[in-house]
């Protein structure tokens, strides 16, 4: 690869020529934008719907350079590479962000439906949400958000149905609500809790310890934790966690992912004394998470290369000389330890079973090996995250066409029965312990907010432990499962959510993800309800690249097969229109992170299909994604730009590099955040600058940059509401959704049943 900073004399691109012509026609300078863009954008935003097609917007003048790279004989221009610089250290980038927000903010503020969406989103979010409790030492720990709290609190009860006591309230940690409670774990006796703090949405964590009885914060401080879990030693003397080496001063935001390792921190000691437990081979971009079995006997380390699978290392903590034993060396398959009985381990895995199965291993044997206990099913996919060992049984969560079914099995593999659920939906967040008859798990669906169910394991009976009430009449909502055919004949699930009285074409918000084996299972979304309440359709496509149908479904949408993801999504849009669910000019699309990549790619491939596009915190530069922060770990999912065949695949769909000059593009609102060190905002910056410089029609192509926010987790509720208000108003304007200030809902009290 060769990098050049200038072109040969006399060589000029069409894009550069057009830019020079635009400048001569009166394009404003960046300084002028900071002073005058607000008024200009406000005038444009008050124009009737679709009028902007005849009235081009004026964007900030973004400096272009002659930077280009030679990849395997292909010269790739990168004129906006300077936007990769950290705005905290580069004043020009910071000024450019301010200029972009100076255009987008007044435009969005002027949209007629924005205030309505803000009011209704506020009402939709205003319900109490509890997570399933964790019992330790007779105490029950769980998180609670009262509805409009910026951050969830950590609460504790003396009994499962006892009085709440606030143990940690992150809403007191910062004035703007941007410091969040992240990972946490109570010690085996419940005496103390180790908890991580997250500042401004960053992936970095600082771990502290609090005394449960007194609320005193101990002196223990662990820094530079990232992509971590917290697991206590069985004697409560300390905890295991994962961290990186301390980055150089000023380099924390851009720090890469090499050197991730598991450490043990002993209470009362300084972090410099922490014991290294597990580390990767130098030069490998691997991430590690840690757990301890409920009986405290085994330490489990999962090592991921983000291939969709993990290696597994087990250490017997009861041994006089504990030594790690890597029982799974490959990163290719999913493995999760559900529990153990003595030396017998019970694993859920996709090894030799793409839809999942249960196997056991007895570590007391001279040559331990795996034995199948519950085989793979042809009709269902085992979801490890909703499965666990509870009492003397296994609770297994299966999905059948993306909807959950929970089942109980004896420890010899005998089926005991289906666990009763409130209706079609999804289960997860299972809390319980081997030997204990009481357990808790979460249930949710598109029309059912997160409900915590208590399970009597012996009786196989569920009761509601916490159920929120929502400020809308959910009985007026219908959830319709559909199936459609993708370009290559693959049958793909699609959920359609709308009001029961909407039976004709209506403006539609289509959402999907399509990567990293992440399944888009049915779940309640206040934002989706706010769109549906106004008469719109909310649709979720379960495209390939996810885990909805197991390992094969994931592999069919990764690396060289990534185009299947885009074909599936495009086919979903075509299906919605052909079935009369969506009008031909009324389809908006939304996705974040890998889903943001999806939105950027399909807009380039089929700009005619969409009225509006909302790519959020997206991976948009597929030729340089591996050079930023955690991007090196995504090579197993996307492929490497340094490998010729994989480079060609990446270049074929990279949103930044496949924008189609001369095509008529939909309205696009790109969203990102300045503290996102997962998918760095440079992706969105360069993509937006390229859109604005291209000849792709006159609909607006705007950038909205949130401050003191990251990739998504830890974002304050008020910021979430503000962002969705902007996005939904933008999409409503361009799809023709009529936003009414009159509420089509029943106002219900925001309370929780116990």
HUJOQUI-V861602 format. One record per backbone hydrogen bond with DSSP energy under -0.5 kcal/mol. CO is the residue of the C=O (numbers start at 1). NH is the residue of the N-H. If there is no record, write none. Layout:
co nh
CO NH
CO NH
//
This chain:
co nh
2 70
4 68
5 66
8 11
10 12
13 17
14 18
15 19
16 20
17 21
18 22
19 23
20 24
21 25
22 27
23 26
29 33
30 34
31 35
32 36
33 37
36 40
37 41
38 42
39 43
40 44
41 45
42 46
44 47
48 51
50 53
51 54
52 55
57 59
60 62
61 63
67 78
68 4
69 71
69 76
70 2
70 72
71 74
73 75
74 71
74 76
75 77
76 69
78 81
79 65
80 83
81 84
82 85
86 89
86 90
89 91
90 94
91 95
92 96
93 97
94 98
95 99
96 100
97 101
98 102
99 103
100 103
100 104
101 105
103 107
104 108
105 109
106 110
108 111
111 114
113 117
114 118
115 119
116 120
117 121
118 122
119 123
120 124
121 125
122 126
123 471
125 127
129 145
133 135
134 136
134 141
136 139
139 136
139 141
140 157
141 134
142 155
143 131
144 153
145 129
153 144
153 155
154 167
154 168
155 142
156 165
157 140
159 162
165 156
168 154
169 172
170 173
174 177
178 180
178 200
178 201
180 182
180 198
183 196
185 194
187 190
188 137
191 212
191 213
192 187
193 210
194 185
195 208
196 182
197 206
198 180
198 200
199 202
201 711
203 227
205 225
206 197
207 222
208 195
209 218
210 193
211 215
216 211
216 218
220 209
222 207
224 244
225 205
231 240
233 236
237 267
238 233
239 265
240 231
241 263
242 226
243 261
248 251
251 255
252 255
254 629
257 260
260 280
261 243
262 277
262 278
263 241
264 266
264 275
265 239
266 269
270 273
271 274
275 264
278 262
281 284
284 286
287 304
289 302
291 300
293 296
297 317
297 318
298 293
298 300
299 315
300 291
300 302
301 313
302 289
303 311
304 287
309 305
311 303
312 327
312 328
313 301
314 325
315 299
315 317
316 319
319 322
323 316
325 314
325 327
328 312
331 309
333 310
334 350
336 338
336 348
338 389
339 346
341 344
343 345
343 363
344 341
345 347
345 361
346 338
346 339
347 359
348 336
349 357
350 353
353 356
354 551
355 382
357 349
358 373
358 374
359 347
360 371
361 345
361 363
362 365
365 368
369 362
371 360
374 358
381 399
382 384
383 386
383 397
384 387
385 430
388 390
388 395
390 393
391 435
392 411
393 390
394 396
394 409
395 388
396 398
396 407
397 383
398 405
399 381
399 401
400 403
402 522
403 400
405 398
406 419
407 396
408 416
408 417
409 394
410 413
414 410
417 408
425 404
426 444
428 442
431 440
433 391
433 436
436 391
437 457
439 455
440 431
441 453
442 428
443 451
444 426
445 448
448 445
450 468
451 443
451 453
452 465
452 466
453 441
454 456
454 463
455 439
455 457
456 460
456 461
461 456
463 454
466 452
467 753
470 472
472 474
473 476
474 477
476 500
478 480
478 498
479 481
480 496
482 494
484 486
484 492
486 489
490 486
490 492
492 484
493 542
494 482
495 540
496 480
497 538
498 478
499 502
501 503
507 537
508 510
508 588
509 539
510 590
511 541
515 518
517 519
519 521
525 529
526 530
527 531
528 532
529 533
530 534
531 534
531 536
532 535
537 509
537 539
538 497
539 511
540 495
541 543
543 546
545 517
546 545
547 550
550 554
551 555
552 556
553 545
554 557
555 558
558 561
559 562
561 564
561 565
562 565
562 566
563 567
564 568
565 569
566 570
567 571
568 572
569 573
570 574
571 575
572 576
573 577
574 578
575 579
576 581
576 582
577 580
581 506
583 586
586 508
586 588
587 611
587 612
588 510
589 614
590 512
591 616
592 595
593 596
593 597
593 619
594 598
595 599
596 600
597 601
598 602
599 603
600 604
601 605
602 606
606 609
606 610
607 610
611 667
612 589
613 669
614 591
614 616
615 671
616 593
618 620
620 622
620 656
621 624
621 625
624 627
625 628
628 631
629 632
630 633
631 634
632 635
634 637
634 638
635 639
637 559
640 643
643 647
644 648
645 649
646 650
647 651
648 652
649 653
650 653
650 654
654 657
654 658
659 661
660 663
663 665
667 613
668 670
668 702
670 704
671 617
672 706
673 676
675 677
677 630
678 680
680 683
681 685
682 686
683 687
684 688
685 689
686 690
687 691
688 692
689 693
690 694
691 694
694 696
695 662
696 665
697 696
700 668
702 670
703 705
704 672
704 706
706 674
709 675
712 715
713 712
716 719
716 720
717 721
718 722
719 723
720 724
721 725
722 726
723 727
724 728
725 729
726 730
727 731
728 732
729 733
730 734
731 735
732 736
732 737
737 739
738 740
743 745
746 748
749 751
751 469
753 467
//
